[in-house]
């Protein structure tokens, strides 16, 4: 039975796994290339990069999304809804912002729980009902409750460093032969740089898989928290369907910080692309249109396929149907009377 303690344990394990792998990688790199810098200086440079990511990250999100903060009374219903759900969650009222984007989405970011910002897209407010928006807001408050946005901001910086080192190593190896007068030394350096680049890329993939796994897990926990706070899992079920469909139609490329969002545009496009490619198979009544029941059937089949499972290893979010299935299991527990505040995460 999953509990909040297990989420904390998973977060702790992921952080330890990624940082240990990365530390061993730095030791190997210093030894392989016989760098003049000591390991202490290399670790310090890494910590400074992570700190910079933590400090600059929120400002970059503000700038890239072009959000604007709400003034008191600008969106009374939204303000009251967030305030009521935040009080119920035992959280301070987050700052509220609107993103001028027609796609249905929402996210939270910040450096601390007390200073977190909850941002919603204009498309979310226009395309979803008030009940569905409540489910989304409760989901985002779940991320604040679990401190997901802080952990993900810090942890995601390590795969980025490994990737940058890989690229620099491969580029340096390309020029190493012509930049040295001694051909033998140049050839040796080229080989060492290629090895460093290959190992760096492998470390990048391994650490990225760990971060993505944690990212998908935290979405399930936030979904379960939304079901608990609203006492109506169906609100979020319906919202996720509309969000995924809306994001799949967006012509814009996915945002760089899409791990923060409730829905990932890249995954949404992938999910619906698979459904449309096999539309005839899923059109059970052969009327040329996929109704809600047929669409759910299609998403269930797509989520169960082996290729989809492998492909989602690198996804920031679980497949939509997997999230809906979890919410339905919680809904069934609520209807049966077995659900309680001690079993919020029991279905994760």
Backbone torsions as a table, in degrees:
resi	resn	phi	psi	omega
1	UNK	NA	123.1	-178.1
2	UNK	-75.8	140.5	177.4
3	UNK	-132.4	169.4	177.8
4	UNK	-59.9	-33.0	178.0
5	UNK	-60.8	-32.1	179.5
6	UNK	-72.0	-32.8	174.0
7	UNK	-64.6	-44.3	178.1
8	UNK	-62.6	-39.3	178.3
9	UNK	-64.9	-42.1	178.5
10	UNK	-64.3	-41.1	176.8
11	UNK	-62.0	-46.5	-179.6
12	UNK	-62.1	-44.6	179.5
13	UNK	-62.7	-43.4	-179.8
14	UNK	-63.1	-42.7	179.4
15	UNK	-63.9	-45.6	179.7
16	UNK	-64.4	-42.8	-179.0
17	UNK	-62.9	-48.5	-177.7
18	UNK	-66.1	-44.8	-178.5
19	UNK	-68.5	-37.0	178.0
20	UNK	-65.7	-47.3	178.1
21	UNK	-59.1	-42.1	-177.7
22	UNK	-69.0	-39.2	179.0
23	UNK	-64.1	-44.7	177.6
24	UNK	-63.1	-36.2	177.7
25	UNK	-62.9	-42.4	179.1
26	UNK	-65.9	-39.9	176.8
27	UNK	-60.0	-46.1	178.9
28	UNK	-61.7	-41.3	-177.4
29	UNK	-65.5	-44.6	178.9
30	UNK	-62.5	-41.2	179.9
31	UNK	-69.1	-44.3	-176.6
32	UNK	-63.5	-48.7	-175.2
33	UNK	-90.8	-2.4	-179.8
34	UNK	50.1	53.0	-177.1
35	UNK	-67.8	141.9	178.4
36	UNK	-67.8	-21.5	178.7
37	UNK	-75.1	140.7	177.9
38	UNK	-76.3	163.2	179.8
39	UNK	-63.2	-34.7	179.5
40	UNK	-61.5	-43.5	179.5
41	UNK	-66.4	-38.6	179.2
42	UNK	-63.9	-43.7	177.8
43	UNK	-65.1	-38.1	179.2
44	UNK	-64.4	-40.6	178.2
45	UNK	-63.1	-38.0	178.0
46	UNK	-65.0	-44.5	179.4
47	UNK	-62.9	-37.2	178.3
48	UNK	-65.8	-37.2	177.8
49	UNK	-65.2	-44.2	179.3
50	UNK	-63.0	-43.1	179.2
51	UNK	-62.7	-40.8	178.3
52	UNK	-63.0	-41.1	177.2
53	UNK	-61.1	-42.1	-179.3
54	UNK	-66.3	-40.5	-176.6
55	UNK	-78.9	-40.7	-174.5
56	UNK	-87.0	-25.3	-175.5
57	UNK	-47.8	-54.2	-179.4
58	UNK	-57.9	-39.8	179.3
59	UNK	-64.8	-37.5	179.1
60	UNK	-67.0	-37.9	178.3
61	UNK	-64.4	-44.7	178.4
62	UNK	-58.4	-46.8	-176.1
63	UNK	-67.3	-43.8	-174.0
64	UNK	-74.1	-29.0	-178.6
65	UNK	-92.6	-12.2	179.3
66	UNK	58.3	32.4	-178.9
67	UNK	-70.8	159.0	172.6
68	UNK	-131.0	137.9	-177.3
69	UNK	-77.0	141.4	-179.0
70	UNK	-76.7	139.8	171.9
71	UNK	-87.6	152.2	179.3
72	UNK	-54.0	128.7	179.0
73	UNK	88.0	-3.0	-178.1
74	UNK	-72.6	-38.5	177.7
75	UNK	-132.7	77.6	-172.4
76	UNK	-56.2	-47.0	-177.6
77	UNK	-62.6	-45.0	-179.5
78	UNK	-63.5	-43.9	179.5
79	UNK	-61.0	-47.1	-178.7
80	UNK	-65.2	-39.4	179.4
81	UNK	-63.7	-47.1	179.8
82	UNK	-64.6	-41.9	-179.4
83	UNK	-62.3	-45.7	-179.2
84	UNK	-63.9	-44.1	-179.7
85	UNK	-69.8	-34.6	178.2
86	UNK	-66.5	-41.7	177.4
87	UNK	-63.3	-41.3	178.7
88	UNK	-65.0	-30.1	-179.1
89	UNK	-87.1	-6.9	-178.0
90	UNK	72.3	32.4	-177.7
91	UNK	-115.8	150.0	172.4
92	UNK	-67.6	152.7	179.8
93	UNK	-63.3	119.1	178.8
94	UNK	-74.8	160.6	172.6
95	UNK	-69.0	143.3	-178.6
96	UNK	-110.4	137.8	179.4
97	UNK	-141.4	152.9	177.2
98	UNK	-115.2	132.7	177.3
99	UNK	-101.8	125.5	179.9
100	UNK	-75.0	70.6	-176.7
101	UNK	-135.2	129.9	-176.9
102	UNK	-75.2	-8.9	179.9
103	UNK	-81.2	148.3	180.0
104	UNK	-81.6	108.9	-179.3
105	UNK	-160.0	167.5	178.6
106	UNK	-159.1	158.3	179.7
107	UNK	-162.9	164.7	173.5
108	UNK	-125.2	150.7	176.6
109	UNK	-156.3	168.1	179.2
110	UNK	147.5	-179.4	-179.0
111	UNK	-100.8	-24.4	-179.3
112	UNK	-139.5	163.3	177.3
113	UNK	-63.3	-41.5	-178.3
114	UNK	-72.3	-21.6	-178.7
115	UNK	-108.1	18.4	-176.3
116	UNK	-71.0	150.3	175.4
117	UNK	-114.1	132.1	174.3
118	UNK	-106.3	115.8	-177.7
119	UNK	-114.3	135.9	177.5
120	UNK	-123.5	143.7	176.6
121	UNK	-76.5	149.4	174.9
122	UNK	-58.5	-35.1	179.8
123	UNK	-62.7	-32.7	178.9
124	UNK	-66.5	-43.6	-178.5
125	UNK	-68.1	-28.4	-177.2
126	UNK	-87.7	-34.0	-171.2
127	UNK	-96.1	-18.3	-177.7
128	UNK	-107.3	153.2	174.8
129	UNK	-74.8	168.1	179.6
130	UNK	-62.2	-38.3	179.4
131	UNK	-64.7	-41.4	179.2
132	UNK	-66.4	-39.2	178.0
133	UNK	-63.3	-38.1	176.6
134	UNK	-59.7	-42.0	178.1
135	UNK	-62.0	-39.8	178.9
136	UNK	-67.6	-44.2	179.7
137	UNK	-61.7	-42.9	178.5
138	UNK	-62.1	-37.9	176.4
139	UNK	-60.4	-46.7	-179.2
140	UNK	-66.4	-37.2	175.6
141	UNK	-64.2	-30.2	175.0
142	UNK	-62.1	-38.9	176.7
143	UNK	-63.7	-39.2	177.5
144	UNK	-66.7	-43.0	179.3
145	UNK	-58.6	-39.8	-177.2
146	UNK	-90.4	-2.2	-179.2
147	UNK	59.9	30.8	-177.2
148	UNK	-61.7	-43.0	-174.0
149	UNK	-64.7	-30.9	178.2
150	UNK	-72.3	-48.2	-178.9
151	UNK	-60.8	-45.7	-176.6
152	UNK	-68.4	-36.0	178.5
153	UNK	-61.9	-44.0	-178.6
154	UNK	-73.6	-48.3	-173.4
155	UNK	-67.0	-35.5	-176.6
156	UNK	-69.9	-11.9	-179.7
157	UNK	-73.8	-26.2	-177.0
158	UNK	-69.3	-45.6	173.6
159	UNK	-59.4	-33.2	178.9
160	UNK	-63.6	-42.8	179.3
161	UNK	-62.4	-45.6	179.7
162	UNK	-60.8	-39.8	179.7
163	UNK	-66.0	-42.6	179.1
164	UNK	-63.5	-40.6	177.8
165	UNK	-63.8	-40.4	178.5
166	UNK	-60.8	-47.3	-179.8
167	UNK	-63.3	-44.2	179.6
168	UNK	-64.4	-38.1	179.8
169	UNK	-65.7	-44.9	179.1
170	UNK	-65.2	-40.3	179.1
171	UNK	-68.0	-39.4	179.1
172	UNK	-65.9	-36.4	179.7
173	UNK	-65.8	-29.4	-179.4
174	UNK	-65.9	-34.9	-177.5
175	UNK	-99.9	-5.9	-173.4
176	UNK	-64.5	-37.3	-177.3
177	UNK	-65.3	-39.0	-176.1
178	UNK	-87.2	-12.0	-175.9
179	UNK	-92.3	-4.3	-178.7
180	UNK	-122.4	142.0	-179.4
181	UNK	-74.3	-34.0	-179.8
182	UNK	-84.3	112.0	-175.3
183	UNK	-64.8	-38.2	-179.0
184	UNK	-64.8	-45.9	177.8
185	UNK	-63.6	-38.1	179.2
186	UNK	-63.8	-41.8	179.7
187	UNK	-66.6	-39.6	179.1
188	UNK	-64.6	-44.1	179.3
189	UNK	-62.9	-38.4	179.6
190	UNK	-60.4	-44.7	179.1
191	UNK	-63.5	-44.4	-179.4
192	UNK	-62.3	-40.9	179.6
193	UNK	-67.3	-37.2	177.7
194	UNK	-65.1	-41.1	177.5
195	UNK	-63.8	-44.7	179.0
196	UNK	-60.2	-41.2	179.3
197	UNK	-65.4	-42.5	-179.4
198	UNK	-65.3	-45.2	179.2
199	UNK	-64.7	-40.4	179.2
200	UNK	-60.8	-41.0	-178.8
201	UNK	-69.2	-37.7	176.9
202	UNK	-63.6	-43.8	177.5
203	UNK	-62.1	-39.4	177.2
204	UNK	-58.5	-46.7	-178.9
205	UNK	-65.2	-43.5	-177.8
206	UNK	-65.3	-48.2	-179.6
207	UNK	-66.5	-35.3	178.0
208	UNK	-64.4	-41.0	177.9
209	UNK	-61.4	-40.2	178.4
210	UNK	-64.4	-43.8	-179.6
211	UNK	-66.4	-42.2	-179.5
212	UNK	-66.5	-37.4	177.9
213	UNK	-62.1	-44.9	178.1
214	UNK	-64.1	-38.3	178.8
215	UNK	-60.5	-43.7	179.4
216	UNK	-67.6	-39.2	-179.9
217	UNK	-63.7	-41.9	-177.7
218	UNK	-65.8	-28.2	177.2
219	UNK	-66.9	-41.3	177.3
220	UNK	-61.9	-42.1	179.6
221	UNK	-66.1	-39.3	178.3
222	UNK	-67.5	-36.5	175.9
223	UNK	-62.4	-45.5	-180.0
224	UNK	-63.9	-37.1	179.1
225	UNK	-66.0	-39.4	177.4
226	UNK	-60.3	-43.8	179.2
227	UNK	-60.6	-38.3	-179.2
228	UNK	-69.1	-47.6	-174.9
229	UNK	-69.1	-42.6	-178.4
230	UNK	-82.5	-19.4	-176.1
231	UNK	60.7	24.3	-179.8
232	UNK	-150.7	84.4	-178.4
233	UNK	-59.1	-26.7	-176.8
234	UNK	-62.9	-28.0	178.4
235	UNK	-58.6	-47.1	-178.4
236	UNK	-75.1	-34.0	176.5
237	UNK	-55.0	-52.1	-179.0
238	UNK	-63.3	-40.1	-179.7
239	UNK	-63.6	-42.6	-178.8
240	UNK	-63.7	-38.1	177.9
241	UNK	-62.8	-47.0	-179.9
242	UNK	-66.1	-39.7	-179.5
243	UNK	-64.3	-46.7	-179.3
244	UNK	-62.4	-43.8	179.3
245	UNK	-64.3	-44.6	-179.5
246	UNK	-63.6	-41.0	-180.0
247	UNK	-69.4	-31.6	-179.5
248	UNK	-66.5	-22.9	-178.8
249	UNK	-91.4	-8.3	-176.0
250	UNK	-70.0	129.8	178.1
251	UNK	-81.0	-11.5	-177.2
252	UNK	-75.2	145.5	175.7
253	UNK	-68.7	153.4	-179.7
254	UNK	-59.1	143.8	178.4
255	UNK	-72.1	148.9	-177.6
256	UNK	-62.8	-29.9	-178.1
257	UNK	-99.9	39.1	-172.9
258	UNK	-70.6	-11.8	174.6
259	UNK	-64.7	-22.1	-178.5
260	UNK	-79.4	-21.3	-171.8
261	UNK	-78.7	158.8	174.9
262	UNK	-73.2	-27.9	177.2
263	UNK	-131.7	138.2	179.9
264	UNK	-96.9	116.8	-179.3
265	UNK	-57.2	-38.0	-179.1
266	UNK	-63.5	-44.2	179.8
267	UNK	-68.6	-37.7	179.4
268	UNK	-61.3	-44.4	178.9
269	UNK	-63.1	-40.7	180.0
270	UNK	-64.5	-43.5	-179.2
271	UNK	-61.9	-48.2	-176.4
272	UNK	-75.4	-25.8	175.5
273	UNK	-63.4	-43.7	178.4
274	UNK	-64.4	-37.9	179.1
275	UNK	-65.5	-45.5	-177.2
276	UNK	-66.9	-34.1	179.4
277	UNK	-64.8	-28.1	-179.7
278	UNK	-117.9	36.0	-176.8
279	UNK	-58.6	-41.3	-178.4
280	UNK	-62.6	-36.2	179.9
281	UNK	-67.2	-35.5	-176.3
282	UNK	-91.0	-12.7	178.9
283	UNK	-80.5	82.3	-170.6
284	UNK	-65.6	-34.7	-179.8
285	UNK	-94.3	4.0	174.9
286	UNK	55.4	38.4	177.8
287	UNK	-100.3	3.9	177.0
288	UNK	84.4	-1.7	-178.6
289	UNK	-130.9	135.8	177.5
290	UNK	-89.2	111.8	176.9
291	UNK	-81.4	-178.0	-174.9
292	UNK	-59.8	-42.1	-179.1
293	UNK	-65.2	-42.4	-179.5
294	UNK	-69.5	-34.8	178.5
295	UNK	-67.6	-40.4	176.7
296	UNK	-63.7	-41.8	177.6
297	UNK	-61.0	-43.3	-179.4
298	UNK	-63.4	-45.2	-179.3
299	UNK	-65.8	-35.1	176.9
300	UNK	-64.1	-44.3	179.0
301	UNK	-65.5	-42.2	179.9
302	UNK	-63.8	-42.4	-178.8
303	UNK	-66.1	-27.0	-177.4
304	UNK	-85.0	-12.6	-176.4
305	UNK	-69.8	146.8	-178.1
306	UNK	-63.5	-41.6	-178.3
307	UNK	-63.5	-41.1	178.6
308	UNK	-62.8	-40.6	179.7
309	UNK	-61.2	-47.2	179.6
310	UNK	-64.6	-41.9	-177.6
311	UNK	-64.5	-32.5	-178.5
312	UNK	-79.6	-2.9	174.3
313	UNK	-58.2	-33.1	-179.4
314	UNK	-99.3	10.1	-179.1
315	UNK	-85.6	147.8	178.3
316	UNK	-80.2	-21.9	-175.8
317	UNK	-129.2	153.5	173.3
318	UNK	-69.5	161.3	174.6
319	UNK	-58.5	144.4	-176.0
320	UNK	-56.4	-42.8	-177.7
321	UNK	-65.8	-32.9	177.3
322	UNK	-64.2	-37.3	178.2
323	UNK	-69.1	-41.6	178.7
324	UNK	-65.0	-39.3	179.4
325	UNK	-61.5	-41.8	177.3
326	UNK	-61.2	-44.9	-179.5
327	UNK	-63.9	-35.3	179.2
328	UNK	-70.2	-34.9	176.8
329	UNK	-65.1	-40.4	176.8
330	UNK	-64.8	-41.5	179.5
331	UNK	-61.2	-41.2	178.4
332	UNK	-64.3	-38.0	177.9
333	UNK	-66.1	-38.5	178.4
334	UNK	-63.8	-43.5	-179.2
335	UNK	-64.7	-38.3	-177.5
336	UNK	-75.9	-16.0	-179.6
337	UNK	88.4	2.5	-179.6
338	UNK	-83.3	-12.8	-175.2
339	UNK	-78.5	140.8	177.3
340	UNK	-149.2	171.2	-179.0
341	UNK	-63.3	-21.3	179.0
342	UNK	-82.8	-7.9	-176.2
343	UNK	-118.4	30.5	-177.7
344	UNK	-57.8	-43.1	-173.3
345	UNK	-107.2	16.9	-174.2
346	UNK	-65.6	-23.2	-177.9
347	UNK	-93.5	-6.4	-177.6
348	UNK	-68.6	NA	NA
